[in-house]
């Protein structure tokens, strides 16, 4: 494991959808510190796309739909994050 000297308090919050303004959504996080929130298009194994809210906290990565957590992945369990880069046709895709 790589040790980091980055302080969590120095990481800015990137809340592109005003997630923090909705008390019912913040309640889902159970006191975790929000780092990122935005709408994403999730592609399932059948190739169908679905709009979801992607939320990253200091503890988990969440897939939220209609104010309900569909999936939570513990940050400590993430072994890789892969992003498509050029010359790929879709450079906005990533896989956790």
N, C-alpha and C positions, 0 to 999 in steps of 0.2 A: 504494500500500500504506500502511496506517495503522501508524505506529510505536507501540509500546507500552512503557511503563516498568515493566510488571509483571515481576517476577522469577519464573522458573519454580520456584525453590525455595520460593516463598511460596504456591504453589497446593497445597491439601490433596489427599491421595489419597482418592478415593471408591471403595473396594473393597467392594461390597455382597455379593460371593459368595466371599470369601476366596481370590481368585485368587492373591494373593502367597504363600499358604501351600502352593501346589502347584508344586514345583520343575520338573516337566515342562512346565507352562504358562508359567512365567516364562522357561524356556529358549527358548520360541518368540519372546520379545520381544528376544532377543539384546542384553541390556544397556540397552534403552530404559527411560526413567522412566515408570512407570505412574501415570496420573492418574485413570482411571475404569475400572471393570469391573462389569458386571451382565448378567443374563439379559434378553433382549428377544424379541419376536415379530417376525420378519421376514416381510413379505408379498411374494411373488414376482409376476411379471407375469401369472400365471394366477389370482391372488387367493388362493393357498394360503398358509397361515401355517406358519412353521417356527420352532422355538425356536433361538436362537443366543446366543452370548456376545459382547457388544459391549465392546471394549477400546479405550481411548484412551490413547496414550502421547505423549511429547514429539515423536515423529517420525511416527507413523502412527495411523490408525483401523483396527481389525481386526474382521472378522467371523469368529468361531471356532466350529467345530462339532466335537464329539468330539475335542478336543485337536489339531485340525488347522486351520490358517489357510485359510479359504475365500476371503477377499479382504482385501487391504491397500490402503488409500488413504493416500497421503502427505499429511500436514497441509499442506504447501506447495502441494499441488494442489487443495485445497478452496477453491472460490470462493464457496460459499454453504451455509448450513444453514437449512432452513425448518421451522418448527414450526407445527402447526395450533393455532388459538386459537378461543375461543368467537366466534360461535355454531356453529362446526363441531361435528358430533356426536361425533367422536373427537378429543379434544384431546391425546391421548398420542402421536400420530403425528408423525414428522419425516422429512425427506429431506436427505441429504447430496449 
